[in-house]
């Protein structure tokens, strides 16, 4: 998953893809723009999206549904892991299990693992 964070992250590759229309078994993934650091935050949790929209309006601007993903694993899908960078307040997403493990094992001074955000098809 590539999130355009030009000042922090470098594009490496596309390793999964999401749906642009809602299909059976998919959930909307909500997108927010973070005014403080110029990045985007994604969540498929409707309660989390509502909480951010209602309480964090000075930090985040709701931009709508970005895409649709699966809430649980299906054939040919991979989890998208979500990390919080507590140094700059941004989020990092990857569907590469090796990368997620490496970040979790070696970058704990920067990133907090927040769990699986959603599931996308692998390429």
N, CA and C of each residue as an Amber inpcrd file, in Angstrom:
protein
   369
   0.8590000  -1.1650000   0.0000000   0.0000000   0.0000000   0.0000000
   0.8940000   1.2130000   0.0000000   0.6710000   2.1120000  -0.9120000
   1.4720000   3.3250000  -0.9810000   0.6350000   4.4900000  -0.4980000
   1.1390000   5.2070000   0.4310000   0.5010000   6.4200000   0.9090000
   1.4670000   7.5490000   0.6110000   0.9970000   8.5720000  -0.0740000
   1.8770000   9.6600000  -0.5010000   2.2920000  10.5090000   0.6900000
   3.4280000  10.2290000   1.2030000   4.0070000  10.9690000   2.3180000
   5.3830000  11.4370000   1.8590000   5.3970000  12.3400000   0.9080000
   6.6230000  12.7090000   0.2060000   7.7500000  13.1480000   1.1250000
   7.4240000  13.7320000   2.2570000   8.4850000  14.2240000   3.1290000
   9.0350000  13.1390000   4.0440000   8.3410000  12.0130000   4.1520000
   8.7420000  10.9880000   5.1030000   9.0360000   9.6460000   4.4490000
   8.2220000   9.2310000   3.5110000   8.3040000   7.9030000   2.9490000
   8.7360000   7.9410000   1.4940000   9.2730000   6.8420000   1.0390000
   9.6880000   6.6890000  -0.3470000   8.8820000   5.5570000  -0.9690000
   8.3530000   5.7950000  -2.1610000   7.6220000   4.7570000  -2.8700000
   8.5520000   3.5970000  -3.1760000   8.1200000   2.3900000  -2.8290000
   8.9120000   1.1960000  -3.0960000   8.2660000   0.3270000  -4.1600000
   7.0020000  -0.0060000  -3.9600000   6.2970000  -0.8510000  -4.9170000
   4.8280000  -0.9230000  -4.5480000   4.0100000  -1.3250000  -5.5030000
   2.6170000  -1.6380000  -5.2330000   2.5650000  -3.1240000  -4.9390000
   2.0720000  -3.4920000  -3.7650000   2.0600000  -4.9140000  -3.4190000
   0.6590000  -5.4480000  -3.1370000  -0.3310000  -4.5680000  -3.1700000
  -1.7070000  -5.0200000  -3.0030000  -2.6260000  -3.9710000  -3.6140000
  -3.8770000  -4.3480000  -3.8020000  -4.8230000  -3.3710000  -4.3280000
  -6.1780000  -3.5560000  -3.6740000  -6.9280000  -2.4730000  -3.6590000
  -8.2450000  -2.4360000  -3.0420000  -9.3040000  -2.2760000  -4.1310000
 -10.5410000  -2.3070000  -3.7250000 -11.6590000  -2.1710000  -4.6560000
 -12.0990000  -0.7050000  -4.7300000 -12.4890000  -0.2480000  -5.9140000
 -13.0050000   1.1090000  -6.0240000 -14.5300000   1.1580000  -5.9630000
 -15.1680000  -0.0120000  -5.9010000 -16.6040000  -0.1120000  -5.6940000
 -16.8450000  -1.1090000  -4.5670000 -17.9630000  -0.9710000  -3.8960000
 -18.2470000  -1.8900000  -2.8010000 -18.7660000  -3.2080000  -3.3570000
 -18.0630000  -4.2770000  -3.0080000 -18.4290000  -5.6350000  -3.3870000
 -18.8950000  -6.3770000  -2.1450000 -19.5990000  -7.4830000  -2.2940000
 -20.0100000  -8.2520000  -1.1190000 -18.8030000  -8.6000000  -0.2460000
 -18.9320000  -8.3560000   1.0350000 -17.8650000  -8.6680000   1.9810000
 -16.8550000  -7.5620000   2.1920000 -16.9870000  -6.4510000   1.4580000
 -16.0460000  -5.3470000   1.6460000 -16.6360000  -4.2710000   2.5470000
 -15.7230000  -3.5080000   3.1300000 -16.0930000  -2.3800000   3.9840000
 -15.4650000  -1.1150000   3.4230000 -16.1040000   0.0360000   3.6350000
 -15.4600000   1.2730000   3.2110000 -14.2310000   1.5600000   4.0630000
 -13.2200000   2.1090000   3.4280000 -12.0280000   2.5950000   4.1370000
 -12.0860000   4.1160000   4.0440000 -12.1700000   4.7390000   5.2120000
 -12.3330000   6.1830000   5.3120000 -10.9690000   6.8740000   5.3050000
 -10.9190000   8.0160000   4.6190000  -9.6610000   8.7490000   4.4870000
  -9.7770000  10.1240000   5.1400000  -8.7460000  10.4600000   5.8990000
  -8.6540000  11.7590000   6.5600000  -7.3300000  12.4120000   6.1890000
  -7.3630000  13.7220000   6.0090000  -6.1430000  14.4820000   5.7910000
  -5.7050000  15.0810000   7.1220000  -4.4440000  14.8900000   7.4650000
  -3.8750000  15.4020000   8.7040000  -3.2230000  16.7510000   8.4200000
  -3.8450000  17.8270000   8.9370000  -3.3320000  19.1830000   8.7160000
  -1.9560000  19.3980000   9.3310000  -1.6640000  18.7270000  10.4290000
  -0.4300000  18.9820000  11.1620000   0.8140000  18.4890000  10.4430000
   0.7110000  17.3400000   9.7610000   1.9120000  16.8230000   9.1040000
   1.7350000  16.5530000   7.6100000   0.5840000  16.8950000   7.0500000
   0.3840000  16.7630000   5.6080000   0.2690000  15.3370000   5.1160000
  -0.1590000  14.4290000   5.9690000  -0.2870000  13.0200000   5.5880000
  -1.7530000  12.6050000   5.6360000  -1.9940000  11.3580000   5.2890000
  -3.3510000  10.8150000   5.3240000  -3.4520000   9.6730000   6.3230000
  -4.6270000   9.5430000   6.8910000  -4.9450000   8.4720000   7.8260000
  -6.1140000   7.6960000   7.2410000  -6.0150000   6.3590000   7.2970000
  -7.0470000   5.4780000   6.7600000  -7.5500000   4.5480000   7.8480000
  -8.8600000   4.3330000   7.8740000  -9.4340000   3.3510000   8.7900000
 -10.6730000   2.7260000   8.1620000 -10.8620000   1.4460000   8.4260000
 -12.0790000   0.7630000   7.9870000 -13.0530000   0.6180000   9.1520000
 -12.6720000   1.1480000  10.3060000 -13.5040000   1.0720000  11.5010000
 -14.4120000   2.2990000  11.5360000 -15.7000000   2.0750000  11.3340000
 -16.6470000   3.1880000  11.2730000 -16.7030000   3.9640000  12.5870000
 -16.5970000   3.2720000  13.7150000 -16.6020000   3.9560000  15.0140000
 -15.3750000   4.8470000  15.1670000 -14.2140000   4.3430000  14.7400000
 -12.9960000   5.1430000  14.8020000 -13.1110000   6.3640000  13.8910000
 -13.6370000   6.1690000  12.6900000 -13.8080000   7.2780000  11.7490000
 -14.7500000   8.3320000  12.3320000 -15.8420000   7.9050000  12.9430000
 -16.7910000   8.8500000  13.5500000 -16.1570000   9.6070000  14.7040000
 -15.3900000   8.8980000  15.5350000 -14.7230000   9.5340000  16.6710000
 -13.7300000  10.5960000  16.1930000 -12.9300000  10.2690000  15.1950000
 -11.9580000  11.2260000  14.6610000 -12.6800000  12.4190000  14.0440000
 -13.7160000  12.1500000  13.2970000 -14.4700000  13.2240000  12.6540000
 -15.1090000  14.1550000  13.6860000 -15.5950000  13.5800000  14.7910000
 -16.2970000  14.3690000  15.8120000 -15.3700000  15.0870000  16.7870000
 -14.1760000  14.5340000  17.0310000 -13.3270000  15.0820000  18.0870000
 -11.9940000  15.6370000  17.6080000 -11.5470000  15.2590000  16.4360000
 -10.2200000  15.6670000  15.9560000 -10.3070000  16.5880000  14.7450000
 -11.3810000  17.3680000  14.6590000 -11.5930000  18.2090000  13.4870000
 -10.5610000  19.3210000  13.3440000  -9.8250000  19.6410000  14.4090000
  -8.7430000  20.6290000  14.2960000  -7.4690000  20.0200000  13.7060000
  -7.4070000  18.6980000  13.6710000  -6.2380000  17.9990000  13.1450000
  -6.5350000  17.3040000  11.8230000  -7.7020000  16.6760000  11.7270000
  -8.0320000  15.8670000  10.5580000  -9.2360000  16.4180000   9.8060000
  -9.1440000  16.3640000   8.4890000 -10.2820000  16.6950000   7.6350000
 -10.7580000  15.4160000   6.9650000 -12.0150000  15.0770000   7.1500000
 -12.5900000  13.8950000   6.5190000 -12.6720000  14.1220000   5.0130000
 -12.1330000  13.1810000   4.2320000 -12.1350000  13.2990000   2.7760000
 -13.0570000  12.2920000   2.0980000 -13.7110000  11.4430000   2.8760000
 -14.6570000  10.4990000   2.2970000 -14.1160000   9.0850000   2.2520000
 -14.8410000   8.2510000   1.5450000 -14.4390000   6.8600000   1.3730000
 -13.3460000   6.8160000   0.2980000 -12.1910000   6.2630000   0.6740000
 -11.0650000   6.1910000  -0.2560000 -11.1830000   4.9800000  -1.1740000
 -11.5930000   3.8470000  -0.5890000 -11.7080000   2.5980000  -1.3300000
 -12.4190000   1.5930000  -0.4380000 -12.5660000   0.3760000  -0.9290000
 -13.2240000  -0.6930000  -0.1770000 -12.2570000  -1.8530000  -0.0130000
 -12.2160000  -2.3990000   1.1810000 -11.3470000  -3.5350000   1.4840000
 -12.1180000  -4.5470000   2.3090000 -11.4830000  -5.6780000   2.5240000
 -12.1210000  -6.7590000   3.2710000 -11.7880000  -6.6600000   4.7520000
 -12.7630000  -7.0030000   5.5860000 -12.5780000  -6.9580000   7.0400000
 -11.8640000  -8.2010000   7.5500000 -11.9420000  -9.2830000   6.7960000
 -11.2540000 -10.5160000   7.1830000 -10.5910000 -11.0950000   5.9350000
  -9.6680000 -11.9870000   6.1630000  -8.8870000 -12.5320000   5.0580000
  -9.7360000 -13.4340000   4.1810000  -9.5700000 -13.2770000   2.8790000
 -10.2000000 -14.1220000   1.8710000  -9.0810000 -14.6660000   0.9940000
  -9.3630000 -15.6580000   0.1420000  -8.2960000 -16.1660000  -0.7350000
  -7.6540000 -15.0530000  -1.5560000  -6.3470000 -15.1170000  -1.6800000
  -5.5320000 -14.1680000  -2.4560000  -5.5020000 -12.7630000  -1.8570000
  -5.7460000 -12.6660000  -0.5660000  -5.6490000 -11.3640000   0.0840000
  -4.5380000 -11.3890000   1.1310000  -4.1540000 -10.2010000   1.5380000
  -3.1120000 -10.0590000   2.5580000  -3.5360000  -8.9750000   3.5360000
  -3.1320000  -9.1190000   4.7800000  -3.4310000  -8.0570000   5.7350000
  -2.6060000  -6.8080000   5.4310000  -3.2010000  -5.6660000   5.7030000
  -2.4790000  -4.3990000   5.6380000  -2.2410000  -3.9810000   7.0870000
  -0.9700000  -3.9320000   7.4560000  -0.5700000  -3.6270000   8.8250000
  -0.4730000  -2.1210000   9.0110000  -0.9360000  -1.6480000  10.1590000
  -0.9310000  -0.2090000  10.4350000  -0.0050000   0.0890000  11.6040000
   0.8500000   1.0840000  11.4000000   1.7830000   1.5520000  12.4270000
   1.5750000   3.0470000  12.6490000   1.7620000   3.4650000  13.8890000
   1.6960000   4.8790000  14.2350000   3.1020000   5.3780000  14.5300000
   3.4980000   6.4360000  13.8520000   4.8050000   7.0600000  14.0710000
   4.6070000   8.1460000  15.1250000   4.9960000   7.8460000  16.3580000
   4.7360000   8.7980000  17.4280000   5.7190000   9.9520000  17.4510000
   6.7310000   9.9370000  16.5920000   7.6370000  11.0810000  16.4960000
   7.0280000  12.2130000  15.6670000   6.3060000  11.8520000  14.5950000
   5.7130000  12.9100000  13.7580000   4.1860000  12.8240000  13.6500000
   3.5700000  11.8340000  14.2840000   2.1150000  11.7390000  14.3020000
   1.4810000  11.1760000  13.0510000   2.2710000  10.5720000  12.1630000
   1.7120000  10.0030000  10.9390000   1.4900000   8.4980000  11.1110000
   0.8790000   7.9010000  10.0990000   0.6630000   6.4580000  10.0660000
   1.3790000   5.8680000   8.8610000   1.8090000   4.6440000   9.0280000
   2.4900000   3.8950000   7.9720000   1.7230000   2.6030000   7.7620000
   1.4950000   2.2260000   6.5030000   0.7450000   1.0260000   6.1440000
   1.5780000   0.1650000   5.2200000   1.5360000  -1.1400000   5.4500000
   2.2160000  -2.0690000   4.5480000   1.4800000  -3.4040000   4.5460000
   1.4700000  -4.0560000   3.3870000   0.9420000  -5.4250000   3.3200000
   2.0790000  -6.4280000   3.1910000   3.2930000  -5.9520000   3.3140000
   4.4620000  -6.8190000   3.2730000   4.7620000  -7.3110000   4.6870000
   4.5200000  -8.5910000   4.9360000   4.6890000  -9.1540000   6.2730000
   6.1320000  -9.0230000   6.7700000   7.1050000  -9.2140000   5.8790000
   8.5100000  -9.0730000   6.2800000   8.8160000  -7.6510000   6.7210000
   8.3070000  -6.6830000   5.9710000   8.5190000  -5.2840000   6.3330000
   7.8430000  -4.9610000   7.6640000   6.6300000  -5.4570000   7.8650000
   5.9180000  -5.2240000   9.1200000   6.6880000  -5.8180000  10.2940000
   7.2000000  -7.0170000  10.1240000   7.9750000  -7.6610000  11.1890000
   9.2540000  -6.8880000  11.4840000   9.9310000  -6.4470000  10.4220000
  11.1700000  -5.6890000  10.5930000  10.9110000  -4.3800000  11.3500000
   9.8680000  -3.6680000  10.9680000   9.5320000  -2.4150000  11.6520000
   9.1810000  -2.6890000  13.1070000   8.3980000  -3.7100000  13.3390000
   7.9880000  -4.0580000  14.7000000   9.1880000  -4.4470000  15.5620000
  10.1500000  -5.1440000  14.9690000  11.3100000  -5.6410000  15.7200000
  12.4170000  -4.6070000  15.8940000  12.5560000  -3.6810000  14.9360000
  13.7230000  -2.7870000  14.9660000  13.3830000  -1.3030000  15.0920000
  12.1440000  -0.9360000  14.9100000  11.7860000   0.4870000  14.9150000
  10.8070000   0.8480000  16.0320000  10.8440000   0.1130000  17.1300000
   9.8930000   0.3660000  18.2140000  10.1100000   1.7200000  18.8850000
  11.2700000   2.3400000  18.6530000  11.5030000   3.6730000  19.2080000
  10.7900000   4.7510000  18.3850000  10.2680000   4.3680000  17.2270000
   9.5650000   5.3070000  16.3580000   8.1190000   4.8960000  16.1070000
   7.8990000   3.6010000  15.8750000   6.5780000   3.1210000  15.4650000
   5.9170000   2.2480000  16.5190000   4.6130000   2.4320000  16.6480000
   3.7810000   1.5500000  17.4650000   2.8900000   0.7590000  16.5200000
   2.9240000  -0.5580000  16.6530000   2.0750000  -1.4120000  15.8170000
   0.6370000  -1.2910000  16.3100000  -0.2780000  -0.9570000  15.4100000
  -1.6840000  -0.7860000  15.7770000  -2.5650000  -1.9370000  15.3040000
  -1.9820000  -2.9090000  14.6100000  -2.7570000  -4.0630000  14.1870000
  -3.0440000  -4.0730000  12.6960000  -3.8830000  -5.0040000  12.3070000
  -4.2830000  -5.1270000  10.9060000  -5.3860000  -4.1110000  10.6450000
  -5.1510000  -3.2680000   9.6550000  -6.1160000  -2.2210000   9.3230000
  -7.2710000  -2.7750000   8.4850000  -6.9450000  -3.6460000   7.5190000
  -7.9100000  -4.2480000   6.6130000  -7.1470000  -5.2380000   5.7390000
  -7.8310000  -5.8630000   4.8040000  -7.2100000  -6.8400000   3.8980000
  -7.4270000  -6.4020000   2.4530000  -6.3680000  -6.4820000   1.6530000
  -6.4080000  -6.1700000   0.2200000  -5.9460000  -7.3740000  -0.5810000
  -6.3310000  -7.3820000  -1.8510000  -5.8100000  -8.4150000  -2.7430000
  -4.3250000  -8.2200000  -2.9430000  -3.5980000  -9.3180000  -3.0120000
  -2.1600000  -9.2300000  -3.2790000  -1.9300000  -9.2690000  -4.7830000
  -0.8180000  -8.7000000  -5.1930000  -0.4790000  -8.6620000  -6.6220000
   0.4890000  -9.7960000  -6.9110000
